[in-house]
Structure formats: structure tokens, C-alpha cells
Amino acid sequence: MSLPKLSRRSRILLIIAAVIVLALLLGARLLDTYVDWLWFGEVGARSVFTTQVVTRVILFFAVGLLVGGALAVSLMIAYRTRPVFVPISGADDPLARYRSAIVARIRLFGIGIPVLTGFIAGLSAQGDWQVVQLFLNGTTFGQTDPEFGNDVGFYAFDLPFFNWLLGWLFITVVISFFGALIAHYVFGGIRLAGKGGQLAGPTRAQLAITVGLFVLLKAAEYFFDRYNLLLSDRGMPLFVGATYTDLNAVLPAKLILLCISVICAVAFFAGAFLRNLQLPAIALVLLILSSILVGVAWPAILDQFSVKPNANEKEATSIQRNMDATRKAFGLTDVTYQPYTGKAEATPDQLKAETGTMSNIRLLDPNVLSDTFTQRVGRENFYGFPAKLDIDRYTVGGVTQDYIVAAKEIKTEGLTGNQTSWINKHLVYTHGNGFVAAPANTIDRAVKDATSDGGYPIATTSDTQNPAGAGSPGPNQPGIEVKEPRIYYGELSAADSDYAIVGGTSGNAPGEYDTATDHGYTYKGSGGVSVDNWFNRLAFAAEYGERNILFSDAIGDNSKIMYNRDPRDRVSKVAPWLTLDGDPYPAVVDGKIQWIIDGYTTINNFPYSQQTQLGAATNDSLNGVARQANSSINYIRNSVKATVDAFNGTVTLYSIDDKEPVLNAWEKVFPGLVKPSSEISPDLRSHFRYPEDLFKIQRELLSRYHVSNPQEFYSQQAFWSVPQDPTAEGGSNPAAAGAANQPGYYVLADAPGQNQPTFQLTSSLTGLQRQYLASWMSVSSDPVDYGKIRVLQLPSAATGATQVEGPVQVQNRFQSDVRVAQDRTLFNNPQVIPIYGNLITLPVADGFLYVEPVYIRQRNQNSYPQLARVLVSYGTKVGYGATLQEALDQIFGPGTGEATTTPPQAGQPTTTPPASSTNPTTTPPPNNSGGNAALDKAVQDIQSAIAKLKAAQQSGNFTDQGNALAALDAAAKAYEAAKTAAPGTSTPPPSSQPGG
């Protein structure tokens, strides 16, 4: 039975319908491709676009021809060798109808099916263009694996390609086999009638040869599997790499199975020509039995009865290899470990000597203050800031310190009323305006109660009206000079539809909003794609589904459209082979606002290196950062620093390590795309930060790979843990499941062994699944020793040393402190929401100082956080005050806190101890009471009352607590009276609350 014939009209209608469907499917893709082509031209990276497209097209056709062509050949052979006479089993033979239909349209089936199969295969393969390009352009690492002696480049660039190629060859052979099997069955080469069925001679030969090719490919797979063993996960979760069982059982088994596979393949080829399947069948049974006995059973027996009972000794070599490889692959070979006592007591003089750290203690939390910046310096409703602000360091007025920084961007979500019209949204409100910076170590003034107007950053805005930041809210602080403060490219421009059309002809264009006093600004930069011709206008009108682009008179000569404006997206498109850090940050470089984005080169096949889940390792409590995909890597380098000009959108890639092998391979793929490190300007380099995501990965691994002995590594007794963030929801509960990790914190401080403050990224590490502090880790961001990792290692509990409290324990001590519990103004006020800021750990005076800002926010929609209190802890003592100075004085005694930066008094500028910038090791002179006996006695009475109150709290005696509080209140009043009588004294009052 044949298929019905189609009329000429029906064929024409089918062709038209097919063309329409194809146009709908491909039209949008072609439009996107053209828009991308224009964008790559704008950023000067069209070679990246063409290289990708050409490689994808070649792979599409190569794999499509391989799979589809092999299927076509297999079907053709099956058709041409079909039996001339096919017995029909009964009058209603179901195959007869299919056979007739296929023969009537043999070209449709013989060509159409292979073409469709090849098309699907080509689409699947073209996405692996990076694997092919790395194989073609791979370099050497200069390091060899410990088992075979191959350069690591073989595993990084060659082995993935061989595995990929073998995979497609297997698919090709399998599809060809089943194609031949079905074709021979339809055309009678395979008959199921009779005992055991029958195979025609040509059928037997074709299928035997195809199976022989499959087995031969299996032999090749066994060959490469030997190298894949160096990435074995048999030892997981403890370590990755070839285990004792892999080296002594699986590896020999692979060689045995390789030889048997070759013999089996020869047997199938021989059986095809001898027309005897007994020999191939025997060989196939031998291969299957060998795979079970040699490849599965023997390794399992060895592992169960020899290795596991003695794993600490048997796996020692493999663990040592894993430790060495992991440290190399993740940049942990040059870590400086320093013993640290972590003592619980310190004198005021010792703290005053730590001027480099004390004067720069950071109080502002960039994860809390976005709304504060928006309300206080954002001005117009269409300006905004990212959910997380950033930290950087600047030298202003001769003083280097860290600042909370942010770019004041256009925020189209904030537009309202007629501001949301198409013209206003895309042609008027096109850009942000200003760079905002606030010293991270102080506020405008201390908050006395919940209604106080204070506790805010001293922010200066450098914009078109005030390029140097003058005239900003707060005291007249010097700002950071910006020559071009307009921001057309930023983090708030991530939406696909958030495009801007700029430039144009004066008189027709509405003019872009710049300030409330001007008449509109016309963009003169190099950013954007030209839309001054009708073809491009039509393309973008179709791309965004917006007819106004086509018909608006405001778009004319010199008009440009800006899209893909998010800095991270721009770098991702220019360098798709990079893994980007989740937190870009703005910096003023040579007077221009530049977004800086860290780029990582990664692979997942460094032999013996530990596999790490990128998303899990970098996930923490921070908001407003891009989350990494949970892909598996076992090698990473921060090889590229990318910048995006906030005004022009120019993307520039700089090499950090010119000899990094993976980067060198990509530089061969895209020559000239990455500039060498020698072209990095000193001003730009001074704003490089050690990237957060890399730090988190290294921190996670360092918690285990600081161990040097394989036996100790196996027992895990010396492992550390990344602490959970005690300030996040549920984070102060040690037993909380799924609590987010504490992020790393940027600080400007001088760690032990340093003689001046450095900008560094720091983190605490606790005992394994315990809350006590085990070590403190920091990485320098200063150009002199950028990337230098230092670890302060506390004595282990096994030595009998006193344990130092970790972040969770300190937070619980904070929250249970009687002063915090009794502070109804902040914590028990129904109109106020308390917000715990970042809990920073600082090594000070051979111990650890914990500092945590406490913010309050009124319970109304227009409120924003203000810094109200500061909590500090050293040893077992807790300080709690409106300023850092007050809190420190409570712990260490009057005058200690004077080494810190204090808020200005009414109308006065911030006071920073000069030693922080001129001579960090100089101790400021202590203040005294000027010889006032009454004041001295009051201070002593207060300290005595605090000690009695602390003892009463520890004993639980409420009567003694009441007496101590009464004595404390009387002593505080006596102090105030004595201070009034002697106004010339400068001793700050001790706290009227206990210090522990």
C-alpha cells in the first residue's frame, strides 16, 4: 500500500507553510544574531563573535555530517543488500505496507531521516565549541602528573576533546547499528519466523562490522580511561584522584579489557567475512565476563577486604597526591602560617599601639546601607544604588583609608507618572550621575536614642555639579574628584528592555536629564550602536517590539542605542570563556568611573585535584551579588581583571598572570583581546581587590588542606569549618540547619607581622563543626604583595590551650548581654527594627577583637538604617556604646578608644588619629583626669560597681545585682558631678554597664 499522491497545489501550499514555519523559527534567531553583531562592533570585539560563530558552524556541519552521513550510508547498504525475494507471512503482513510506502518514497526516507538526525546532532555538538578550541590551542602547564608523567595540559586540553570525540563516535555507531537493524527488518533481511529467526548474509556482515567498530571504540575508551582514573571519585567525599584500588586493580583491568576488546573486534570482523557468528559470539561473551570479573568484581573485592580495613595506610600516597595537586590547582602553595596565641587580656597601651588597625576599624556595613545612600544622597526618585554597596580604599587629603563607595545610577524602576512614558524612560532618563563615597570608619554623629537624627555615613557625591564632592550632606569633607561622573553603564541596567537612546539632532531630541538646572544633555561619547539609518531602526524596533523606535522624530542623525549595559554582562559576552566574580565594583581611575570585574579561568580536570562545587563554595549571606552556577571545578585562577567604562561602556581585559596556561590558550583563540599586565596603570592597580568568590573557594579548601600529613588528613581531626554568619537570620543558632556562611570582610588593618595598614580580605575559621575560633585568614589586596595569603593559627584544643570564642559564640554573648537586653530604646521598641551589621574579627594585641555595628530602622516605608550602637568583644569582655570609643573604653579602660576614629561633634569635621596615616606604630599620648581626686574616685567606684555586677550576674544572685546597679548609678552620678566641676578634664566616662 503506497501513500496518496499530492496535487501540485497541495505541494505548493506545503512548501509555503514550511517556509513560514522556518522563517518564524529562524527569523528571531537571525535578528538576535544581527543585533549581537552590531554590539560586538561597538565594543571592538567582533573577532570574538566571528570566532564563535565560525567554530559553531563548523562543528554543526562536521558532527551533523558524521552522524547523519553514517546513518545514510548504513541505510543505503541495508537497502541495496536487501533480499530480492521476501516471503510474506500471511495475507495481512504488517511489514508489507511499510515496505511499499518506503520504496515509493525512498529518497524522502533515505535522505530525510539522516538529514534530520544530523541536524539534531549538529545542534547538540555546536555548544561544545570551547572544548574544541582549547584542544586546538592548548598549551603546557610545566607540571606533570605523578602517575603517568604527562603534562597537566594533556588533561586540561587534550583529554576532554578525546572523550568528547569518542562520545560522538559511539553515538554515530549506535545510531548506524539501529538504523541498519530496522532497515534490514523492514526489507526482510531479518526474519523472526522459524526457530531462532533468520539473518541474511549481507545483514549478518553489516551488523557484525558495526558491532566490531563499537567494540574497537570501546578499546579506545579503555585506553583513555586509564588517564581518567586520575580524576576518580572513588575516594569521595574525602579526596579525588586514583585510589589504591584504582591503581592496583582498575588500572590493570583497563589494560586487560583493552586487549580483549581488540581481539573481540577482530573476531567480529572475521565473522562478517566468514559468515559465521559463533566466533564473535564467543568473543563477546568473553568481553562481558571479563568486564564483570576483572573490571568490577576484582576491584570491589580488593577495596572491601584489603583497602578499607587499612585505608589510612593504603590511601596515604593517593591522599598526598591529592593534597599537593589541590594546593597547586587552587593557588594555595604559598600560604604563610603563623602561630598566634589568641590571648584574652590586653592593656590599654597595647591597644593604643595598634593605631593602624584601631583607627581604621570599619563600622559601616555595605550590605545594609543601600537604602540610606538612596534616601540621603540619591536626590531624585529615578536615581538609585545596588542592594549591596562596595568597599575600596582612596587617598584623600593625604590620608589613605577605606570607603563605602557606590555609583549613583539611573533606576528606571523608580520612575513614576509620566516619567514612565517611552520618551522619558528611554530618551530622557538615560544615565546616572555621580560617585558617592563615605569613610567606612565613622558616622556623622552618635545616636543617643531612637529619635536621634544621626548615625549616618558622611557621604560625599562627585557629580556634574560638584566634581570633587563639595557641598554634599554632612560636614565639608574632601571628596574624590571625578572628571566624567555620568554613568550610562551600571549594575541597575541589567533588564533586557532597559535600553537608552542617546545623541541625536539638537532641537529634535528631547535632551537627557543631567541636573535640575540644565536644559538637557546630549551624549558625546563613543558608546552605543548607531540607529541613524532605517535598517537598524527597523531591526531594533523588531528586537524590542517597540514601534516608536521606527517612527519617533527624536531619533535621527548621530542617534545611538545603548543595550547590554550591565558591566558583568558586557564582560561575559566579550569573554565567554571566563567565569566572572559575582560582585563588580566601581572605582575612580584617572578621574573616570570604571567598573572592575574579576575574571577566572577554570577547568575541571586537573589530575588529583579536589572537585569543588562553585555555587556551594561561594554561597554566603550577602545580598545583591550574582550567584555562581553550581558547576564543578578543580582548578581556578584570577587571571583577568576586566574594566567597563561607566560613560563609554568600553570593555578592557587585563592579564594578571601572563604565564597562566588556560589564559594563554584562550589568548591564542582570541589574539589581542587581553592586554598584558604591563599595560595596567598604577592608579588602576591601586584599586584592585582580591576577589571575593576566589577567596571563598580558597577558604573552603584551606579549612582542610592546611593539613600536611596524609594520616592527619584521613582522620580529619585537624580540619576547620567556615563559620555561619551569626548576624543572618538563624545564624546565631549553632544547631541551625542550612545557615548561610559568613562572608569575607574587606578591612584596612595591619595584621601581625605588618608595619602599616593594608587593604585585605579576611575571614574567621572555626573548629570542625564547632564554634570556637581555630584560625584567622587574610589575603592582601595591596599591589606590593597582592594575593599573599596569611593564616594566624591558634593552638589546637589538644594542646590544652584556652579556646577563643568564634563568631557565633560572640554574637550570642552580645545578644545575652544585660545592657543590650535592657536597651528598650533600640531592641524593645515596637517602632524600631534592630539590624545587626557585619561581625568583623581583627587580630589585636595578640588576641582577637570583634566589632559589630548595630543599626536601627523605623517601622515605616520611608525609613532607612542608621548606625545606633557598636558592640565589641575581647576575650570574655563585651563593650556596648553609642560610639566605638565608648565601647572600647568599657573593656580596656578610659582613654583606650581614643585610638579610633570618632564621629565629629556638632559642625566639626571627623577626627582621625594622625598616626593612622603618618606613622601607624606611634602610640597617641594617654589622657588623664588632670589630678581631680573626685573624678578619679568616681571612676574607681564605677569600675568596682561593674565588677560587682558582673560577679552577681554570673552567680545569679538578683539581690546582689540590684545592689550593684544602685551603686553603679550612684557612681555614675558622682562622675558627672565631678566632671562638671572640672570641665578641663578629658577623660571619657567609663560605662555605667558591666563589661562582660
C-alpha positions, 0 to 999 in steps of 0.5 A: 500500500503506497501513500496518496499522491499530492496535487501540485497545489497541495505541494505548493501550499506545503512548501509555503507553510514550511517556509513560514514555519522556518522563517518564524523559527529562524527569523528571531534567531537571525535578528538576535544574531544581527543585533549581537553583531552590531554590539560586538562592533561597538565594543571592538570585539567582533573577532570574538563573535566571528570566532564563535560563530565560525567554530559553531558552524563548523562543528554543526556541519562536521558532527551533523555530517558524521552522524547523519552521513553514517546513518545514510550510508548504513541505510543505503547498504541495508537497502541495496543488500536487501533480499530480492525475494521476501516471503510474506507471512500471511495475507495481512503482513504488517511489514508489507505496507511499510515496505511499499510506502518506503520504496515509493518514497525512498529518497524522502526516507533515505535522505530525510531521516539522516538529514534530520538526525544530523541536524539534531546532532549538529545542534547538540555538538555546536555548544561544545565549541570551547572544548574544541578550541582549547584542544586546538590551542592548548598549551603546557602547564610545566607540571606533570602528573605523578602517575603517568608523567604527562603534562597537566595540559594533556588533561586540561586540553587534550583529554576532554576533546578525546572523550568528547570525540569518542562520545560522538563516535559511539553515538554515530555507531549506535545510531548506524547499528539501529538504523541498519537493524530496522532497515534490514527488518523492514526489507526482510533481511531479518526474519523472526519466523522459524526457530531462532529467526533468520539473518541474511548474509549481507545483514549478518556482515553489516551488523557484525562490522558495526558491532566490531567498530563499537567494540574497537571504540570501546578499546579506545575508551579503555585506553583513555580511561586509564588517564581518567582514573586520575580524576576518580571519585572513588575516594569521595567525599574525602579526596579525588584522584586514583585510589589504591584500588584504582591503581592496583586493580582498575588500572590493570583491568583497563589494560586487560579489557583493552586487549580483549576488546581488540581481539573481540573486534577482530573476531567480529570482523572475521565473522562478517567475512566468514559468515559465521557468528559463533566466533564473535559470539564467543568473543563477546561473551568473553568481553562481558565476563571479563568486564564483570570479573576483572573490571568490577568484581576484582576491584570491589573485592580488593577495596572491601577486604584489603583497602578499607580495613587499612585505608589510612595506610593504603590511601596515604600516597593517593591522599598526598597526591591529592593534597599537593595537586589541590594546593597547586590547582587552587593557588594555595602553595604559598600560604604563610602560617603563623602561630598566634596565641589568641590571648584574652587580656590586653592593656590599654597601651597595647591597644593604643599601639595598634593605631593602624588597625584601631583607627581604621576599624570599619563600622559601616556595613555595605550590605545594609546601607543601600537604602540610606545612600538612596534616601540621603544622597540619591536626590531624585526618585529615578536615581538609585544604588545596588542592594549591596554597596562596595568597599575600596580604599582612596587617598584623600587629603593625604590620608589613605583609608577605606570607603563605602563607595557606590555609583549613583545610577539611573533606576528606571524602576523608580520612575513614576507618572509620566516619567514612565512614558517611552520618551522619558524612560528611554530618551530622557532618563538615560544615565546616572550621575555621580560617585558617592563615597563615605569613610567606612570608619565613622558616622556623622554623629552618635545616636543617643536614642531612637529619635536621634537624627544621626548615625549616618555615613558622611557621604560625599557625591562627585557629580556634574555639579560638584566634581570633587564632592563639595557641598554634599550632606554632612560636614565639608569633607574632601571628596574624590574628584571625578572628571566624567561622573555620568554613568550610562553603564551600571549594575541597575541596567541589567533588564533586557528592555532597559535600553537608552537612546542617546545623541541625536539632532539638537532641537529634535531630541528631547535632551537627557536629564543631567541636573535640575538646572540644565536644559538637557544633555546630549551624549558625546561619547563613543558608546552605543550602536548607531540607529541613524539609518532605517535598517537598524531602526527597523531591526531594533524596533523588531528586537524590542517590539517597540514601534516608536523606535521606527517612527519617533522624530527624536531619533535621527542623525548621530542617534545611538542605542545603548543595550547590554549595559550591565558591566558583568554582562558586557564582560561575559559576552566579550569573554565567554570563556571566563567565569566572572566574580559575582560582585563588580565594583566601581572605582575612580581611575584617572578621574573616570568611573570604571567598573572592575570585574574579576575574571577566572579561568577554570577547568575541571580536570586537573589530575588529583585535584579536589572537585569543588562545587562553585555555587556551594563554595561561594554561597554566603549571606550577602545580598545583591551579588550574582550567584555562581552556577553550581558547576564543578571545578578543580582548578581556578585562577584570577587571571583577568581583571576586566574594566567597563567604562561607566560613560563609554561602556568600553570593555578592557581585559587585563592579564594578571598572570601572563604565564597562566596556561588556560589564559594563554590558550584562550589568548591564542583563540582570541589574539589581542583581546587581553592586554598584558599586565604591563599595560595596567596603570598604577592608579588602576592597580591601586584599586584592585581587590582580591576577589571575593568568590576566589577567596571563598573557594580558597577558604573552603579548601584551606579549612582542610588542606592546611593539613600536611600529613596524609594520616592527619588528613584521613582522620580529619581531626585537624580540619576547620569549618567556615563559620555561619554568619551569626548576624543572618537570620538563624545564624546565631543558632549553632544547631541551625540547619542550612545557615548561610556562611559568613562572608569575607570582610574587606578591612584596612588593618595591619595584621601581625607581622605588618608595619602599616595598614593594608587593604585585605580580605579576611575571614574567621575559621572555626573548629570542625563543626564547632564554634570556637575560633581555630584560625584567622585568614587574610589575603592582601589586596595591596599591589606590593604583595597582592594575593599573599595569603596569611593564616594566624593559627591558634593552638589546637584544643589538644594542646590544652590551650584556652579556646577563643570564642568564634563568631557565633559564640560572640554574637550570642554573648552580645545578644545575652548581654544585660545592657543590650537586653535592657536597651528598650530604646533600640531592641524593645521598641515596637517602632524600631527594627534592630539590624545587626551589621557585619561581625568583623574579627581583627587580630589585636594585641595578640588576641582577637577583637570583634566589632559589630555595628548595630543599626536601627530602622523605623517601622515605616516605608520611608525609613532607612538604617542608621548606625545606633550602637557598636558592640565589641568583644575581647576575650570574655569582655563585651563593650556596648556604646553609642560610639566605638570609643565608648565601647572600647573604653568599657573593656580596656579602660578610659582613654583606650578608644581614643585610638579610633576614629570618632564621629565629629561633634556638632559642625566639626569635621571627623577626627582621625588619629594622625598616626593612622596615616603618618606613622601607624606604630606611634602610640597617641599620648594617654589622657588623664583626669588632670589630678581631680581626686573626685573624678578619679574616685568616681571612676574607681567606684564605677569600675568596682560597681561593674565588677560587682555586677558582673560577679552577681550576674554570673552567680545569679544572685538578683539581690546582689545585682540590684545592689550593684546597679544602685551603686553603679548609678550612684557612681555614675552620678558622682562622675558627672558631678565631678566632671562638671566641676572640672570641665578641663578634664578629658577623660571619657566616662567609663560605662555605667554597664558591666563589661562582660 
